[in-house]
């Protein structure tokens, strides 16, 4: 080990006792080594002293501190505002979903009737066991094929009474029905008499039926008083059932319309500097079923861009910009331009058309693709979605998948950050059928 | 500073760094006041010019704020030094001061030292050191950082950091030799 290494160990405070002894011996034996030793120690001493003799620009320090603190405070305010906005959006979404669920549940009894009938399911009466529904009994006596019974709970009773009345009246059956049950109505359904859509349309035309949702909220009164002693022939009963099912089928036809809501979080953004940037999106669409596999619709939504945008900050009390040039503000003060960043936010609204096709169906899960094109105010926007629908109830599906969006307009364009070319997002949402 | 005080100070820094990461203005103030002198010293010694040092200092703290989400609280001061060091390097490049990064640009132009003190001479000669040696020397001898910290900041291994510091000291000694000789003779 040479002298220099030992001196450095000594300066760094890592020298051992043995090495220290060697160092001292070497210095004592050779005067030139002693000079080197002294020179290095003096140098170290001067440097250590120099640290304490630097003049620190306290005023400048304070200016910088105040500037950055103010920036932090402003940024925090912006962040809180953004968070508040996001919470409002979440609240509105939840509220919307709840309202739609409520709306959906209002129609559930009818949908249940349709579905159960279509699927040939039977629901046992929960009526008082001692009572027999007159209609059911009557029909059973005259038509052995009619055995399906569906129970409607008390709170939906009035609606169905209206339904019966309307159908009865429209079908011009000279039959009076009566429900003498306080809590339930039994509704006889015959799968054999269920009409297909063509027959239904014909029937609607012939009978001048105009049944729609207003049907349920009309003020029509159940004016037809039942008469248990009435006699029915098979044809009359069939007609009645057909009419009832026509009414229900008409309602079923409204299931052609679907409503979708998607929330999106970006996975990748192409075309811009993605430094701390984020894109969130919301899409709402209405679809019309062309057939069991295909649908078309109208889609509208927005996406929010949040990112750091390059900006030159102007700071006083200095004399050079980043290129070394002096910048005079025109007065006695100098300004410096230094690269910095500011938060940037933009909301882009767009609308377009789409075509959707179901690709695979497995149990309650359907895999679908959707191809759309639209306009966002600056240019064309295209998107391709691939998502899975999980059926959780008669009219509600949960949706999750991916979306690729291509932005051809100036959706976001900055000299420093560039233009967003395309995005890939995770999408999730709810899908309603009406 | 006692060991216990050091630990307590370190804990405060870690806590403040965590809060600063979440955008806390008071935490920033604490850290700023704790490190402003060190960062300024680093900038000043690296650039050798007060105005440039101010610019570099200012930009370093702005960058620290902008990139606060990258903070690792346990090694906050190394992280801050890394930002300041990188900013200094950028400044040296931008200023085109004809200081090449490497070991070949080492040069010594003798001049009279009769009216120059040792302190001024050291400051002047440090600027003549190659950047790789200069930064290592400043971090070790001015900032009193460990070789482990220097290695982390400069992204080199510990032995390389040690070698660079030693080489820088020898070069500086060599550069100051004429002055030392004159001072010795005058004494």
Interface residues (C-beta under 8 A of the other chain):
Chain A: X4 X5 X8 X11 X36 X39 X40 X42 X43 X44 X46 X47 X48 X49 X50 X51 X53 X54 X56 X57 X60 X61 X64 X65 X68 X69 X71 X72 X73 X75 X76 X79 X276 X308 X313 X315 X317 X318 X319 X320 X322 X323 X324 X336 X338 X339 X340 X341
Chain B: X23 X24 X25 X28 X29 X32 X33 X36 X37 X40 X41 X44 X50 X51 X52 X54 X55 X57 X58 X59 X61 X62 X65 X66 X69 X94 X95 X96 X118 X119 X122 X123 X141 X142 X165 X166 X169 X170 X172 X173 X176 X177 X180
